[in-house]
Amino acid sequence: MSSTNLLPHLDLAPDSPPILHAKSGADPAGWAAEHHAPLRALVLEHGCVLVRGLGLSDPAATEAVFRGLTSGLMSDREPFAPRRSYGDGVYSTTKWPPNQQMCMHHEVSYGLEFPGLLLFACLEAPATGGATALADASAVLRDLPRELVSRFEREGWLLTRSYHEEIGASVEEAFGTDDRAAVERYCRRNAIEFAWRSDGSLHTRQRRGAVLRHPDSGLPCWFNQIAFLNEWTMEPEVHEYLVDMYGADGLPFNTRFGDGDPIDEDVVRTINEVYGAHTVREPWQDGDLLLVDNVRTAHSREPFEGPREVLAALGNPVSRTDGEVTGV
């Protein structure tokens, strides 16, 4: 079935992602398998698509849908906050305070391998807020200040992490093991500099490109977590507390220019403002399925009240090495 057969059921609105209305009463896994190719074509064209009407309500049915729409699911790599596992490759969304904004980012954009497709399923929508907002990364790249983009194209960006037991993901949660030799092997394979401090904590640095060509379309996209994982995105009181506890160089995560220079608060504000200008959103409804092209489209999570159960999966692994605009 071609994507044109789905178009009569596709709603396109300026401030919302494309919404595809599935046939009421359809078997979710069967519907997903039947529409795999046209759905992927829609995601490639628009960067994302929200499927409404499948009635997803439990993890097992959701996993079947996820697997029917991907070439394979990835395990979560180097997470910066814990997730709950619902099965092989199916997770809760990242644990983040409900009253705080989770800013725009691309999943695992600090990795040498990352998901090309993100899949989200809403089993229980929150009472208010909590949308998974989206932004076109090619448009963001176009509208960022040229001088800033040029510097990141030349230098890339640097992610620094400090693993503490008290906050964020632990070493075991991030690497799947707390065996030092295994962690060190992983870091060497993935171009991550590492150092163990006298208190037993692990500190890492990894330099990555900030702009990536889409693996299918070749479209250059702003692809990173420069703003989201930067210290200036933290709530001021949280930032102050963490600096007092661990020092300026011991924050759980931070980002810098590729040459190691700190990133000013104004730079982070500018990036987030451009994201904001290109943000679209649609409130979750119970049973919704959201497919997101992880290179073409950044995503965020907005503050919410009440219970919110959204499952996530990382699909269609992509290697970073072939798609960077520069040699970074």
RATA-V421734 format. One record per helix or strand of 2 or more residues. SS is the DSSP state (@ for helix, = for strand). FROM is the first residue (numbers start at 1). LEN is the number of residues. If there is no record, write none. Layout:
SS&FROM&LEN + SS&FROM&LEN
//
This chain:
@&3&7 + =&10&2 + =&19&3 + @&28&7 + @&36&11 + =&48&5 + @&59&10 + =&73&2 + =&85&3 + =&90&3 + =&102&4 + =&113&12 + =&128&2 + =&134&3 + @&137&7 + @&146&10 + =&157&8 + @&171&5 + @&180&10 + =&193&4 + =&202&7 + =&211&3 + =&220&3 + @&231&3 + @&236&11 + @&248&3 + =&253&5 + @&265&13 + =&279&2 + =&289&5 + =&297&5 + =&304&2 + =&309&11 + @&320&3
//
